[in-house]
Amino acid sequence: MSLAPPDLVLVRYGELALKGGNRRNFERQLARNIKDVVRPIASSVVRREHGRLVVVPARRVEQVARRVSEVFGVKSASLAWSVEANAEAITQLSRELLNDALSDVPESRTVTFRVRVKRADKNFPVQSNALERQVADAILPGPERVTVKLKDPELELGIDIRQEGTYIFLARLRGPGGLPVGTQGRALCLLSGGIDSPVAAWLTMRRGCQLGFVSFHSYPYIGEASKKKVADLARRLGRWQRRAALYVVPFTEIQVAIRDAAPESYRTVLYRRMMQRIASELAEQQGYQALVTGECLGQVASQTLENIACIGAAADLPVLRPLLGHDKEDTIAIAREIGTFEISCIPQPDCCTVFQPSRPIIKGRIDECERAEALMDVGGLVRRAIDGIETIALEGE
């Protein structure tokens, strides 16, 4: 008799369990986020059980499990089979699961294995250790096929006995951890086509922050392909936050004004100060509480401590810099893992390459920035840029 397909997904979370009196709010948000991301796959019931979420899809259970494992706040997810809460039924299903798993393994190879029982329902008559031994003794086919290994076995059969139900599973899909998106407010990420800012966005979302994205476009110096690249990055990030807005700011007039009025060496710093001003005003209009950038200390000339101070002084909101202490190799590794690296490597210039200085300032001074800006109509430039914003509503991948 063939093994019946799994009927549900067990969802575990780590950090949420430490939230004390706020834990229920975090669990509710995680349940909402899971229901939202799996809706295009299958209608599903998501119910909260003590220390777990259980997702019961109408169909496509395996696809739902993979999608659930990408939701921030999820530590791991397992395809699971529900079973009657008695030792005989548990043993029978456990035997079927092990036999099914072994059918994919050559008979000449021995597999390491263990049974792990979590008995949250203390009314169940058999204690955890005793049930582990009982099930193992009943289902192990012999040492030529399976040997018991309690630490890091190839196969681990999990039995979860709870008041709400009894579940059996074989594998855990690793989740991204963190906190559910939407539990830590809203922020606006300055998103370029580079490697760093998408990773900064991902790390901020992983801490529970819901993001919008703002990008700066310098037509005709920068073409439409550059705008599409940024939108593709934002859509890729939608694997972890399904919906977001991308605000595309016309930036050419500002760059021309800076080119004509400011010392060449200060151009990039002044570009970024104007970006901070525009992003701050846009964020306040749209209800975002902070800005997010991909700045990394000392990585490029504009990211020295002095220049970061000059740039940040123009913002009216807190600026989050999750990559500040990362090595580039760290950032690239995350970009590869989350799928933004290949998009970021598409050769398209961004607006900061327009009128790029040959020798950028390394240790900028705020008073020098303000002296240059006094020669420009900063308020008018910011207002016209905001009036010209193009808003793109994004759905994640």
Sequence and secondary structure as in RCSB ss.txt:
>XXXX:A:sequence
MSLAPPDLVLVRYGELALKGGNRRNFERQLARNIKDVVRPIASSVVRREHGRLVVVPARRVEQVARRVSEVFGVK
SASLAWSVEANAEAITQLSRELLNDALSDVPESRTVTFRVRVKRADKNFPVQSNALERQVADAILPGPERVTVKL
KDPELELGIDIRQEGTYIFLARLRGPGGLPVGTQGRALCLLSGGIDSPVAAWLTMRRGCQLGFVSFHSYPYIGEA
SKKKVADLARRLGRWQRRAALYVVPFTEIQVAIRDAAPESYRTVLYRRMMQRIASELAEQQGYQALVTGECLGQV
ASQTLENIACIGAAADLPVLRPLLGHDKEDTIAIAREIGTFEISCIPQPDCCTVFQPSRPIIKGRIDECERAEAL
MDVGGLVRRAIDGIETIALEGE
>XXXX:A:secstr
       EEEEE SGGGG GGGHHHHHHHHHHHHHHHHTTT  EEEEEETTEEEEEESS HHHHHHHHTTSTT S
EEEEEEEE SSHHHHHHHHHHHHHHHHTTS TTS EEEEEEEEE  TTSSS HHHHHHHHHHHH   TTTEEE S
SS SEEEEEEE SS EEEES  EE   SB TTSS EEEEE  SSSHHHHHHHHHHHBT EEEEEEEE TTTS HH
HHHHHHHHHHHHTTTSSEEEEEEEE HHHHHHHHHHS GGGHHHHHHHHHHHHHHHHHHHHT  EEE    TTSS
GGGSHHHHHHHHTT SS EE TTTT  HHHHHHHHHHHT HHHHTS    GGGTT  SS  SS  HHHHHHHHTT
S HHHHHHHHHHT EEEEEE  
